Amino acid sequence: MKERTGLIVTGGTIDFDFARTFLADHIFDKIIAVDGGLAALSQLNLKPDAVVGDFDTVEESVLSQYRSLSGEITWDIHKPEKDETDTELAISTAMNLGCRKLVLLGATGGRLDHFMGNLHLLYFCLKQGVDASIVDPKNWITVLDKGRVFEAEKMWGTYISFLPLSMEVKGITLTGFKYPLTKKDISIGTSLCISNELTGESGSIEFDSGVLICVESHD
């Protein structure tokens, strides 16, 4: 199956001006709506390839709009009482559609428990070999289990922060950063690697073991 890029629109808060600009600059092979995210797609005049959720937060008028296209949309309906969140189910759907790169919109705004759960879903994607990101107007969030090079012209903003997702991350080396590190170990409970910046056209992070949350951001 052809490797595809997928967009998952969740039921969280979405800045529609930003979303329209972002979608004009990025191409997605598959679009998946997560429950209340269907209403967001309606405002953005987008048709999903798949819709996932229990639809406990979607107005009937929006459901009717897309049900009329039922032959062109895959519906994956679940009961509200379930083990997985709707977003986790949507990620599984995207993977089944051949998506090996995912962008989640609407995954930061709204309830903090859902946002924190979505961060952990980035780790789930990482373990499945899927490159997944959470994006909003100020942040581009990924999870790393190996080093990466950052190019200034491709950065989402001025700042880069690294937070341990595993209990410990060992041997962090930051090169080309305002605040460099050499073979530094960090554990959960530190803010040492918050709000760093590149000093030139590129910079890199290397580390020996562990998992990091990486946030590219701007004010």
N, C-alpha and C positions, 0 to 999 in steps of 0.2 A: 504493500500500500504506500502511496506517495506521502512523504512527510509533509505535514500541514501545520500551519499556524492558526491558533484558535483564540477567539475573544470570548471571555465569560463576563457577562454583565449581571452583577448580583443585585440584591434588593437594598443595598445600603445607599447612603446619600451620594448623589452624583451632581457635579457641576456641569450643566449641559453646554455652556459655552466652551468650556475646556474639552468636553467629550467630542463636540463637533469638530473642533480644531484637530484634536488627536486622531480622530477617525479619518479625517481628510488626508493626514500624513502617513497613515499606516494601512496596510492591506492585510486582511484576514481571510483564510480559506473557509473557516467555519465560525459561526456565531452561536453561542449557547446562552439562553436567558435563564436566570435563576429566580423562580418565583416572582417577587416584586420587581425584578429586573425587566420583566416583560413590559411593564408600564414605561420604564425608561426607554426601551427600544421603540415603543410607540411614539414617544416624543421625538426620538431621533430618526423616525421614519425608516427603521431597519427591520428586516425580516430575519428571524433566527432560523438556523437549521435544526435546532433542537430546543425544547423547553423542558426544564426540570424543576420539580418542587411539589409542594402540597397545595399551593395556590390559596393559602389562607389570608394573603395580604393583597390580592389582585382584584381590582374591580371587575364586575361581570362584563361591563362594556368593553374592556380591554381583552378579556378572554374571548368574547364573541368575535372581536375583530380578527384575532389570529386563528380561532377555530374555523373560520371560513376558508383558511388556507391549510386546513389539516392534511391535505394530500401532499403538501410541500414541506411540512414541519413534522419532526418526530416529537411526540409527547411522552414524557416519562413522569407519570403522576404517582406520588407517594402519599401515604397517610402522614398527618402531622406527628404522630408518635412513631419515631424511628431512631435508630442509633446514629446515623450519619446526618450532618447538616446538608441542606440543599446544595450548598456550594461544593462540598465533597462529592456528592452524587454527580454534579455537573462536570467536575474535573474528570471523573471516571468516564462519563459520556464523551467528553472531548478526546480522551485517550483512545476510546473505542472507535472514534471517528478518524483516528490516525494523526491526531495533533501531538507533536513533540515539542512545541513551543506554545506557551499560553500567556495571555495578559488578562488580568482581572481588573475590571472597573467596578467602582461602587463597593470595594472591599475594605475601605478604611473608615468611611463615614457611618455614623449611627452607633449601634451598640458595641461597646468595647469588648465584650466577651466574644462576639462574632469576629471582630477584627483580630483578636489574639488567636482565635481558632484558625482564621485564614492564614496567619503567619505560620502556624504549624502545618497547614496544608501545603505551603511552599516546600517544606521539608519532605513531605510525602511525595511531592512531584519530583524533587531532587533524587530521591531514592528510586524512583521509577524511570530515571533518565530523561525527565521532561524539564525543559528550561522554562520556569514559571516566574512571573513578576506580578506584583501588585502596584498599580499606578494610580496616582491622583494628581491634581494640579501642582502640588509641591513636592511630591515624593515618588521615587522609583525604588521599590523594595524587592530584593532577591535574597536567596540563601546560598551560602558558599560552603563547600567541603574541600576546596582546593584553591590555589592562588588565581589571581586575575590581574590583568593589565587594564588600567583606566586611561582613556584618552580624553583630554580636556574638551575638545570640540564635540564629543559625543556624550558628555556628562549631562544628566538631567538638571543639575544645578551646581552651585559652588561647593557645597559641602558633601563629604562622605563620612558616614559613621558606621562603625562595626560593633555589634553586640553579640556576646556569646549565646548561642542557642543550646549548645551542649554544656555540661557542667564546667568543662574546662577546654580552652583552646590553647594549644602549646606551640611555642616557637614562632610567634608572629613577627614578621619583618616587613616594615613599610619603607619603600624607597620612592623618592620623588614627592614626598608629602611634607607639609609645613611642620608636622610633628612626627618625625621618623621614629621607628622602633627597630630593634635588632634582637631577634630570638626572645621575645617577651611572652610569658605565659599570662593569660587572663582567665578569670573564673566568673560565673554568674554572680552578680552583685557589684560589678564595677562599672564606672562610666568613663574609663580611661580613653577609649577609642571613639568618643563622641565628637562630632563636628570638626573633622580634619579637612584639609584642603590640599589640592595639588599645587606644586610650586612651578611647574612647567607644563609642557605639552602632554606629558603622560606620567603615570605613577603606577606602582605595583604593590600588591600584597602577596606574601607567601606565608604559609604556616604548615607545621608538621602534622597536626591532628586536631580534630574537633570540627564544629559547625558554627558558622557565623551568620547572623543577620546583617545584610548590607543595605544601607539606606543612602541613596543619592538624593539630595534635597536642596531647596532654596527657600529664602524667606518670602 
